[in-house]
Amino acid sequence: MGFSVYAGWKQFLNWLDLHRKQRLILLPETSKYKILIIRLSSLGDILLTTPVIRALSKKYPNSQIDYVVKKQYSSSLQYNPLISSLYLYEKEKAKGVKEQIQKMKYDLVIDLQNNLRSCALTLGLRTEVKRFKKPTFKKLLLVWTKINQLKEIKPIPMRYAETASLQLDDKGLDLFIPENIKPKLTTGQKYIGICPGAKHFTKRWPEEYFIELGNKLSSQNFTVVIFGGKDDLELCEAVSSKIENSINLCNNDDLLRTASNMKQCQHIICNDSGLMHTATAVGVPITPIFGSTVSEFGFIPYQSNNTILENNSLSCRPCSHIGRSSCPQKHFKCMKEIKPNTVFDHIKSFL
């Protein structure tokens, strides 16, 4: 019943979008406009929209670009000079945000979230709304049947750009850090960062592997720096306590402080997580380790110096397009067969 209601709602919104497009003309590039981007969550997905912001600014110079984002992720966009205003979305205040959007009378709205909450914000607007078309069916087909209709690995920023017929430049992600936020780490030292956390269990390389790798790096006179957010506090403390001379910079989701310290690292090892995209945005070479997810989903480091390590010998990958709380096969080979020695040798050759 819930699925049929959802499908009916989406069908109505798709009809409404088509109706709008039939009576609207594409914006001339020479004029100034008010443009709204909607991407509520999560950290990595929001950072992956920053090439689209640049492309919009270039295509429609001097236009006003505003953005709707959940309050807890707003620091990722707070100092972006191309954004005029940020609407901080909170579920209990959604009505107020929608009223503000309606008053602004935007010329174009780009919904890169495309879920019930973002659609509710745009319902009733007398303007063109372009929505991100998620390849959900192809993802689920790959997860459930292993039939791969996503053989072309297209990074998410490119898919976002297609939503509004934009041409991206060859630069990477943007994350602007104000000058008053200074790193704790000293410039020029031999720092290697590790980010042991991820939202889902099947996207986390084992804790004991991070510890073993950290001690190998420490034995080579590198200082290992641990990064994470508030959900990773316990994990980061456990890892840091067992790595000689490590520095634990896990904090209560202070993204800009984390990013400023990441910039001092020579390399960062991480899972498929928001901090992977944070490290990418500040230009640090990275080695991401992928478990239950695969590169074909598009959530890969964008325009960066990186090498993804993943176990391509398993027929059970991917087992999810977002991650799971446990391994469905009970063996977790996608992560356990990527040994610390393999990662260590890769880092040594890279450096």
C-alpha positions in Angstrom: 0.0 0.0 0.0 2.8 2.4 1.0 4.6 1.7 -2.3 1.5 2.4 -4.4 0.9 5.7 -2.7 4.6 6.6 -3.3 4.4 5.6 -6.9 1.2 7.6 -7.4 2.7 10.6 -5.8 5.8 10.4 -8.0 3.6 9.9 -11.1 1.7 13.0 -10.4 4.9 15.0 -9.9 6.4 13.7 -13.1 3.2 14.8 -14.9 3.4 18.2 -13.3 7.0 18.6 -14.4 6.1 17.6 -18.0 3.2 20.1 -18.0 5.6 22.9 -16.8 8.2 22.1 -19.5 5.6 22.2 -22.2 4.8 25.8 -21.4 8.3 27.1 -20.5 11.2 28.2 -22.7 14.8 27.3 -21.8 16.4 30.2 -20.0 18.6 32.4 -22.3 22.1 32.4 -21.1 22.6 36.1 -21.4 20.1 37.1 -18.8 20.3 37.2 -15.0 18.1 34.8 -13.0 17.3 33.5 -9.6 18.2 29.8 -9.4 17.6 27.4 -6.5 19.4 24.1 -6.0 17.9 21.5 -3.6 20.1 18.8 -2.1 19.3 18.1 1.5 21.8 15.4 2.4 24.2 13.8 2.9 27.8 15.2 3.2 29.3 13.4 0.2 26.3 14.0 -2.0 26.3 17.7 -1.3 30.0 18.1 -2.0 29.4 16.3 -5.3 27.1 19.1 -6.3 29.8 21.8 -6.1 30.9 21.3 -9.8 27.3 22.0 -10.8 27.3 25.3 -8.8 30.4 26.4 -10.8 28.8 25.3 -14.1 25.6 27.3 -13.3 27.6 30.4 -12.4 29.5 30.1 -15.7 26.4 29.5 -17.8 24.3 32.2 -16.2 26.8 34.9 -15.1 25.7 37.3 -12.3 22.7 35.2 -11.5 21.6 34.5 -7.9 22.2 30.9 -6.9 20.6 29.8 -3.7 20.6 26.4 -2.0 18.4 24.3 0.3 20.4 21.9 2.6 19.9 20.2 5.9 21.3 22.3 8.8 23.8 19.6 9.9 25.5 19.7 6.4 25.4 23.5 5.9 29.1 24.1 6.7 30.0 22.2 3.5 28.5 25.2 1.5 28.7 28.0 4.1 31.6 29.8 2.6 31.1 29.0 -1.1 31.3 32.5 -2.8 29.0 31.4 -5.6 26.0 30.8 -3.3 24.0 33.8 -2.4 21.7 32.3 0.3 21.4 29.0 2.2 18.1 27.7 3.3 18.7 25.5 6.4 16.2 22.7 6.1 14.8 21.0 9.3 11.9 18.7 9.1 9.8 20.6 11.7 10.5 23.9 9.8 9.9 22.7 6.3 6.8 24.7 5.9 8.6 27.9 6.6 11.4 27.1 4.1 8.8 26.4 1.4 7.1 29.7 2.1 10.4 31.5 1.7 11.0 29.7 -1.6 7.6 30.7 -2.9 8.2 34.3 -2.1 11.4 34.4 -4.0 9.8 33.4 -7.3 12.7 31.6 -8.7 13.3 31.3 -12.5 14.7 27.8 -12.2 14.7 25.1 -9.5 17.1 22.2 -9.7 16.1 19.3 -7.4 19.2 17.1 -7.0 17.6 15.2 -4.1 14.4 14.1 -5.8 12.6 12.5 -2.9 9.3 13.2 -1.2 10.7 16.0 1.0 12.4 17.8 -1.8 9.3 17.4 -4.1 7.1 18.7 -1.3 9.2 21.9 -1.3 8.6 22.5 -5.0 5.0 21.4 -5.2 2.9 24.4 -6.3 5.8 26.5 -7.6 5.0 28.4 -10.8 8.4 27.8 -12.2 10.4 25.2 -14.1 11.7 22.4 -11.8 14.4 20.0 -13.1 14.8 16.8 -11.1 17.7 14.5 -10.9 16.9 11.2 -12.5 18.2 8.5 -10.2 19.3 5.3 -11.9 17.6 3.4 -9.0 16.3 0.5 -11.1 19.7 -0.1 -12.7 21.3 -0.1 -9.2 18.8 -2.5 -7.8 19.2 -4.7 -10.9 22.9 -4.9 -10.3 22.4 -5.6 -6.6 19.7 -8.3 -7.0 20.6 -10.0 -10.2 24.2 -8.9 -10.9 23.1 -7.7 -14.4 25.2 -4.6 -15.0 23.5 -1.8 -16.9 25.9 0.7 -15.4 29.0 -0.5 -17.2 29.9 3.1 -18.0 31.2 4.5 -14.7 29.8 8.0 -14.8 30.6 10.1 -11.7 27.7 11.6 -9.9 28.6 15.2 -10.7 28.3 14.4 -14.4 24.8 12.9 -13.7 23.8 16.0 -11.7 25.0 18.2 -14.5 22.8 16.4 -17.0 19.8 17.3 -15.0 20.1 21.0 -16.0 22.0 20.4 -19.3 25.2 21.9 -17.9 28.8 21.5 -19.1 31.3 20.8 -16.3 34.8 22.1 -16.2 37.8 19.9 -15.4 38.2 20.9 -11.8 37.2 18.8 -8.8 35.0 19.4 -5.8 34.9 22.7 -3.8 35.1 23.1 0.0 36.0 26.6 1.1 37.7 27.0 4.5 37.8 30.5 6.1 41.2 31.9 7.1 40.3 31.9 10.8 40.2 28.1 10.9 43.8 27.0 11.4 45.0 23.4 11.3 46.4 21.7 14.4 48.9 19.8 12.3 52.2 21.4 11.3 52.9 22.1 7.7 55.6 19.9 6.1 55.4 17.0 8.4 55.0 13.3 7.4 51.3 12.9 8.1 49.1 10.0 6.8 45.4 10.3 7.6 43.0 7.4 8.1 39.2 7.6 8.3 38.0 4.3 9.8 34.3 5.3 10.0 31.3 4.9 7.6 27.6 4.9 8.2 27.1 1.3 7.3 29.0 -1.8 8.6 29.6 -3.3 5.1 31.3 0.0 4.0 33.9 -0.2 6.9 37.3 -1.8 6.5 37.8 -3.8 9.7 39.0 -1.9 12.7 41.9 -4.3 13.4 43.1 -3.8 9.8 43.3 0.0 10.2 45.3 -0.6 13.4 47.7 -2.9 11.7 48.2 -0.5 8.8 48.6 2.4 11.1 51.4 0.7 13.0 53.2 -0.3 9.8 53.0 3.4 8.7 54.2 4.5 12.1 57.2 2.2 11.8 58.2 4.0 8.6 58.3 7.3 10.6 54.9 8.6 9.4 52.6 10.2 12.0 49.1 8.6 11.6 46.2 11.1 12.0 42.7 9.7 12.7 39.7 11.6 11.3 36.0 11.1 12.0 32.8 12.7 13.1 30.5 12.4 16.1 29.3 8.9 15.1 32.9 7.7 14.9 34.2 9.0 18.3 34.3 5.6 20.0 35.8 3.8 16.9 38.5 6.5 16.4 39.5 6.4 20.0 39.8 2.6 19.9 42.0 2.8 16.7 44.1 5.7 17.9 44.8 4.1 21.3 46.5 1.1 19.5 48.6 3.0 16.9 51.9 4.3 18.2 52.3 8.1 18.3 49.0 8.6 16.4 47.0 11.8 16.6 43.2 11.5 17.1 41.4 14.5 15.5 38.0 12.9 15.5 35.5 15.6 16.5 31.8 16.5 16.9 31.2 16.9 13.1 33.4 20.1 12.8 33.8 19.6 9.0 35.9 22.7 8.3 38.3 21.9 11.1 38.7 18.4 9.8 39.2 19.6 6.3 41.9 22.1 7.3 43.9 19.3 9.0 43.4 16.9 6.1 45.1 19.4 3.8 48.3 18.8 5.9 48.4 15.1 5.1 50.4 13.5 2.3 47.8 10.8 1.8 44.6 9.6 3.3 43.2 6.0 3.5 39.4 5.9 3.9 36.2 4.0 3.4 33.4 4.9 0.9 32.1 7.7 3.1 31.5 11.5 3.3 35.1 12.0 4.5 36.3 10.4 1.3 34.7 13.3 -0.6 36.0 15.8 2.0 39.6 14.7 1.4 38.9 14.8 -2.3 37.6 18.4 -2.1 40.8 19.7 -0.3 43.0 18.0 -2.9 44.7 15.3 -0.8 45.7 12.0 -2.6 43.5 9.2 -1.3 43.1 5.5 -1.2 39.5 4.5 -0.7 38.6 0.9 0.2 35.2 -0.2 -1.2 33.3 -3.2 0.3 29.7 -3.8 -0.5 29.4 -0.9 -2.9 31.0 -0.6 -6.3 32.4 2.2 -8.6 29.6 1.8 -11.1 27.2 3.6 -8.7 29.1 6.8 -9.4 30.0 7.8 -5.9 33.7 7.8 -6.5 36.4 10.4 -5.8 35.8 13.1 -8.4 38.8 14.6 -10.4 41.3 13.6 -7.8 44.5 11.6 -7.4 43.2 8.3 -6.0 43.2 4.5 -6.3 40.2 2.6 -5.3 41.0 -0.8 -3.7 38.2 -3.3 -4.0 37.8 -7.1 -4.2 36.5 -7.7 -7.7 36.8 -11.5 -7.4 33.5 -11.9 -5.6 30.2 -12.8 -7.2 28.2 -11.3 -4.3 29.3 -7.7 -4.8 27.5 -5.4 -4.7 25.1 -6.6 -2.0 23.7 -3.1 -1.6 23.7 0.3 -3.2 24.0 2.1 0.1 25.5 -0.3 2.6 24.2 -2.9 5.1 24.4 -3.5 8.8 26.0 -6.9 8.3 27.3 -9.2 5.5 24.4 -11.2 3.9 26.9 -14.1 3.2 28.4 -14.0 6.7 32.0 -14.0 5.4 32.6 -10.3 4.7 35.2 -11.2 2.1 34.8 -8.0 0.2 36.7 -6.2 3.0 38.5 -9.0 4.9 40.4 -10.2 1.8 41.9 -6.7 1.3 44.8 -7.2 3.7 46.7 -4.4 5.5 49.9 -5.5 3.8 48.3 -4.9 0.4 47.2 -1.4 1.4 50.6 -0.7 3.0 52.5 -1.7 -0.2 50.2 0.5 -2.3 50.8 3.5 0.0 54.6 2.9 -0.1 54.7 2.7 -3.9 52.5 5.8 -4.1 54.7 7.9 -1.8 
